[in-house]
């Protein structure tokens, strides 16, 4: 029987991250990162299990070459840190989960052996001593939480020199004892500054040269961060947004700059994109832009200013944009009143939603 590959990317800092941050947002962040790692699989690795903060891949009866295996590891580190950079640059949420996500790190453990399998609920999974060893190698004496570790079995099989060096890698030897058995390996800490991160869209920060056409201000008896969650978490939108029959959005991601969602009103689909503008002091700003309106564009901004631990002031600003003379005339004639009336109803619905315990928590 030929050697098979065991490949485990593990997100470092996950336990601390979940225990010390808002649980729902931390779950979304980890879910996104796991998806990124799965999509970075270039060697047709099979996913045996999602193990909380880790993925357990294997490749049966085949081990990629040294070049391909090191490239696979680099691709996963690149995808992981590119996504963390996106989360950092496009973040609008002030919660601890979103603020500390860029501190997460990645370690990848690679092992090989002849594999045994068991079938559980009609799914075939790797089983046996080599699987146990691969998982135990996650608990090692490497003085870092950001590294690639290859067991000596793997490094010998692919012909990797013990002290292999490249632009990204600088392997050194290590070993640990598990249940009285020494397992040797080589590892290389990964300097993310040496990764060529993937590009992403530059966030849109709007700078208006005019006053908003509509301004509405309301005080709420909850914290600013909680109100921000109710506004930016689209799963709550149908409780308070005026006239909307349906929302379409990705429930597995935290709202950030560039996030898109769709509101369906009277059968008409309105596409929104998250934007922002400069905030003053301790204000929290969330904005949306749509072009699916009778004028050229409409910008809505929700500006939250904390007043105390359990109260905040919400200011809603609307900036309708019209370029043509016709659209400007429509805006002057009646669109501003329509926008004001609709947003006033929406804010009143939001007040009722909050006062009624926000769907009982």
PyMOL commands that set and color helices and strands:
alter all, ss='L'
color gray80, all
select helices_A, chain A and resi 14-19+23-39+66-89+96-103+129-136+152-158+192-194+224-232+234-239+325-355+357-360
alter helices_A, ss='H'
color red, helices_A
select strands_A, chain A and resi 4-12+46-51+54-59+105-113+116-120+123-127+147-151+172-178+181-189+205-206+214-220+246-248+260-265+268-277+284-290+297-308+311-321
alter strands_A, ss='S'
color yellow, strands_A
deselect
rebuild
show_as cartoon
